[in-house]
Amino acid sequence: MGERRREAEVETTRTLHRIGAIGAVAVLIVILAITLSPTPVDEGRAHWVVETLRVLHRLGVPGSFGYRELEFTANIVMFIPLGVFLAMLLDRSLLWLGVLAFPGLSIVIELFQLFVLPQRSATLSDVIANAIGGILGFTVTWLVLHTGHSSSPSSA
């Protein structure tokens, strides 16, 4: 019975790694398409931004929550799925990579915007928001996958 359980754990780990790899690549492509396009994602969408803020304010979000806060929140949300998939992909021994990947990737994106895309604005707040989102998605997923079990999927 122990051997069957071990085989099931190994297969679960392989499946998580496959899903993590495919998901991480797909999300990374979307993130890079959004962040490395020559024009800002909100260009020509001022009406949508204003309407979104109006709805949020009607729902009880404070009036002080404006464009900057919306953009910061959107950057957090954009990186959460990458964190989720990276947590599924990485083994316990590579936990450190999950923490460093998000600020590192964000710094590279912002430097590219600064030096190659003059229409875009590279900001420290984007680096911070992206890192928060990625680390949040990674941490929550990693904790769900690796705590409360007698043996974790990554031990395979």
C-alpha positions as CSV (number, residue, x, y, z in Angstrom):
1,M,0.0,0.0,0.0
2,G,2.9,2.4,0.8
3,E,4.4,1.9,-2.7
4,R,1.0,2.8,-4.4
5,R,0.8,5.9,-2.3
6,R,4.3,6.9,-3.2
7,E,3.6,6.4,-6.9
8,A,0.4,8.6,-6.6
9,E,2.4,11.3,-4.9
10,V,5.1,11.3,-7.6
11,E,2.3,11.5,-10.3
12,T,0.7,14.3,-8.4
13,T,4.0,16.2,-8.3
14,R,4.5,15.6,-12.0
15,T,1.0,16.9,-12.8
16,L,1.5,20.0,-10.7
17,H,4.9,20.7,-12.3
18,R,3.3,20.3,-15.8
19,I,0.4,22.6,-15.0
20,G,2.8,25.1,-13.3
21,A,5.1,25.1,-16.3
22,I,2.4,25.6,-18.9
23,G,0.5,28.2,-16.8
24,A,3.7,30.1,-16.0
25,V,4.7,30.3,-19.7
26,A,1.2,31.4,-20.7
27,V,0.9,34.0,-18.0
28,L,4.4,35.3,-18.7
29,I,3.5,35.8,-22.3
30,V,0.5,37.8,-21.3
31,I,2.5,39.9,-18.8
32,L,5.2,40.6,-21.4
33,A,2.7,41.5,-24.1
34,I,1.1,44.0,-21.7
35,T,4.3,45.5,-20.2
36,L,6.5,45.5,-23.2
37,S,4.0,46.9,-25.8
38,P,5.1,50.3,-27.1
39,T,1.8,52.0,-25.9
40,P,0.5,51.9,-22.3
41,V,-2.3,49.5,-21.8
42,D,-4.7,52.2,-20.6
43,E,-4.0,54.6,-23.6
44,G,-7.3,55.5,-25.2
45,R,-9.2,53.9,-22.4
46,A,-9.7,56.9,-20.1
47,H,-13.5,56.5,-20.1
48,W,-13.1,52.9,-18.9
49,V,-10.8,54.0,-16.1
50,V,-13.2,56.7,-15.0
51,E,-16.2,54.3,-15.1
52,T,-14.2,51.7,-13.1
53,L,-13.4,54.2,-10.4
54,R,-17.0,55.5,-10.3
55,V,-18.2,51.9,-9.7
56,L,-15.6,51.3,-7.1
57,H,-16.5,54.5,-5.3
58,R,-20.2,53.5,-5.4
59,L,-19.3,50.2,-3.9
60,G,-17.7,51.9,-0.9
61,V,-14.1,52.3,-2.0
62,P,-12.9,55.6,-0.6
63,G,-12.9,58.6,-3.0
64,S,-9.2,59.0,-2.4
65,F,-8.7,55.7,-4.4
66,G,-7.8,57.1,-7.8
67,Y,-5.9,56.3,-10.9
68,R,-2.6,55.6,-9.2
69,E,-4.2,53.2,-6.7
70,L,-6.1,51.4,-9.5
71,E,-2.9,51.0,-11.5
72,F,-1.0,49.7,-8.4
73,T,-3.8,47.2,-7.7
74,A,-4.0,46.1,-11.3
75,N,-0.2,45.4,-11.3
76,I,-0.6,43.3,-8.1
77,V,-3.5,41.3,-9.7
78,M,-1.5,40.9,-13.0
79,F,1.3,39.1,-11.2
80,I,-0.7,36.9,-8.8
81,P,-1.3,34.1,-11.4
82,L,2.4,33.9,-12.2
83,G,3.1,33.4,-8.5
84,V,0.5,30.6,-8.4
85,F,1.9,28.7,-11.3
86,L,5.5,29.2,-10.2
87,A,4.6,27.7,-6.8
88,M,3.2,24.7,-8.6
89,L,6.4,24.4,-10.7
90,L,9.2,24.8,-8.2
91,D,10.4,22.2,-5.7
92,R,11.1,23.0,-2.1
93,S,14.8,23.4,-2.8
94,L,14.0,26.3,-5.2
95,L,11.8,28.2,-2.8
96,W,14.3,31.1,-2.9
97,L,13.8,31.5,-6.6
98,G,10.1,32.0,-6.1
99,V,10.8,34.9,-3.9
100,L,13.4,36.5,-6.1
101,A,11.8,35.9,-9.4
102,F,9.1,38.6,-9.2
103,P,11.1,41.7,-8.2
104,G,13.8,40.5,-10.6
105,L,11.4,40.1,-13.5
106,S,9.8,43.4,-12.7
107,I,13.1,45.3,-12.6
108,V,14.0,43.9,-16.0
109,I,10.6,44.9,-17.4
110,E,10.9,48.5,-16.0
111,L,14.5,48.9,-17.2
112,F,13.3,47.8,-20.7
113,Q,10.5,50.4,-20.6
114,L,13.0,53.0,-19.4
115,F,15.6,52.5,-22.1
116,V,13.7,51.1,-25.0
117,L,10.0,52.3,-24.7
118,P,10.0,56.1,-24.3
119,Q,6.1,56.1,-24.4
120,R,6.0,53.9,-21.3
121,S,6.9,55.1,-17.8
122,A,9.1,52.9,-15.7
123,T,8.4,53.3,-12.0
124,L,9.5,51.9,-8.6
125,S,5.8,51.6,-7.6
126,D,5.4,49.1,-10.6
127,V,8.3,47.0,-9.3
128,I,6.8,47.0,-5.8
129,A,3.3,46.1,-7.0
130,N,4.4,43.4,-9.4
131,A,6.6,41.9,-6.7
132,I,3.8,42.0,-4.1
133,G,1.4,40.2,-6.5
134,G,3.9,37.5,-7.5
135,I,5.0,36.8,-4.0
136,L,1.4,36.8,-2.7
137,G,0.3,34.3,-5.4
138,F,3.4,32.2,-4.8
139,T,3.2,32.2,-1.0
140,V,-0.5,31.4,-0.7
141,T,-0.3,28.6,-3.3
142,W,3.0,27.2,-1.8
143,L,1.4,27.1,1.6
144,V,-1.7,25.4,0.4
145,L,0.3,22.8,-1.5
146,H,3.0,22.2,1.2
147,T,1.3,22.5,4.6
148,G,-1.0,20.2,6.4
149,H,0.1,17.1,4.5
150,S,2.1,14.2,5.9
151,S,4.3,14.4,2.7
152,S,4.3,17.2,0.3
153,P,4.1,17.0,-3.5
154,S,7.6,18.6,-3.9
155,S,9.3,15.9,-1.9
156,A,9.2,13.7,-4.9
